[in-house]
Amino acid sequence: MLTLYDAARCPYCARVRIVLAEKGVEFETVEIDLDDRPAWIYEKNVTGRVPVLEEDAFVLPESAVIMEYLEERYLEPPLLPADAAARALARVEIFRFDRLSTPYYAVRRGDESARPRLERALAELDALLEAQPFLTGGEYGLADIAYVPWIFRARSQLGLDLEPWPAVVEWVGRLQERPAVAAESELVAAL
């Protein structure tokens, strides 16, 4: 049985929860209080951060790596495109995620001067989503999962109105049709 060291408020953990749900993988959860991390979590991940996935003696930190591991271990349903070039482009989107996360965290820490950078990142997403329904083309996948937890939290925790980015609003609507993403949206609304 897989164990996920998790924190409900953590968007990185949300990525892993969504992938596990999409793949239909059963797992146990160990909730970590991010304000009072237990000393033993540093034995699982030297940075003390979550998520951490564990099975027997195998311990894996870092959400992007965990997502790829789950994609390779549990083949159905596929969350990366079949085409190698399209898979590579999906990975580029995930790799460049900091365009959104860096200003998001700055605003969250109270730096309102970063809000225009966050809005530019959303404008970039909007432009991409005007041309295609999902971040890497015609199919939902890991890139969408990599971004959507921050969009939910930007709306609820930063008071960000998504209306100026209609393609992002439509994309979020499409994603929320998926039970795994809808569950995360509901969790964020309850935080």
Secondary structure as the mmCIF struct_conf table of DSSP 4:
data_model
#
loop_
_struct_conf.conf_type_id
_struct_conf.id
_struct_conf.beg_label_comp_id
_struct_conf.beg_label_asym_id
_struct_conf.beg_label_seq_id
_struct_conf.end_label_comp_id
_struct_conf.end_label_asym_id
_struct_conf.end_label_seq_id
STRN STRN1 LEU A 2 ASP A 6
TURN_TY1_P TURN_TY1_P1 ALA A 8 ARG A 9
HELX_RH_AL_P HELX_RH_AL_P1 PRO A 11 LYS A 23
TURN_TY1_P TURN_TY1_P2 GLY A 24 GLY A 24
STRN STRN2 PHE A 27 GLU A 31
TURN_TY1_P TURN_TY1_P3 LEU A 34 ASP A 35
BEND BEND1 ASP A 36 ASP A 36
TURN_TY1_P TURN_TY1_P4 ALA A 39 TRP A 40
HELX_RH_AL_P HELX_RH_AL_P2 ILE A 41 LYS A 44
TURN_TY1_P TURN_TY1_P5 VAL A 46 THR A 47
BEND BEND2 VAL A 50 VAL A 50
STRN STRN3 VAL A 52 GLU A 55
TURN_TY1_P TURN_TY1_P6 ASP A 56 ALA A 57
STRN STRN4 PHE A 58 PRO A 61
HELX_RH_AL_P HELX_RH_AL_P3 SER A 63 ARG A 73
BEND BEND3 TYR A 74 TYR A 74
BEND BEND4 GLU A 76 PRO A 77
BEND BEND5 LEU A 80 LEU A 80
BEND BEND6 ALA A 82 ASP A 83
HELX_RH_AL_P HELX_RH_AL_P4 ALA A 84 PHE A 95
TURN_TY1_P TURN_TY1_P7 ARG A 96 PHE A 97
HELX_RH_AL_P HELX_RH_AL_P5 ASP A 98 ARG A 108
TURN_TY1_P TURN_TY1_P8 ARG A 109 GLY A 110
HELX_RH_3T_P HELX_RH_3T_P1 GLU A 112 ALA A 114
HELX_RH_AL_P HELX_RH_AL_P6 ARG A 115 ALA A 131
BEND BEND7 GLN A 132 PRO A 133
STRN STRN5 PHE A 134 PHE A 134
TURN_TY1_P TURN_TY1_P9 LEU A 135 THR A 136
STRN STRN6 GLY A 137 GLY A 137
BEND BEND8 GLY A 138 GLU A 139
HELX_RH_AL_P HELX_RH_AL_P7 LEU A 142 GLN A 157
BEND BEND9 LEU A 158 LEU A 158
TURN_TY1_P TURN_TY1_P10 GLU A 163 PRO A 164
HELX_RH_AL_P HELX_RH_AL_P8 PRO A 166 LEU A 175
TURN_TY1_P TURN_TY1_P11 GLN A 176 GLU A 177
BEND BEND10 ARG A 178 ARG A 178
HELX_RH_AL_P HELX_RH_AL_P9 PRO A 179 ALA A 190
#
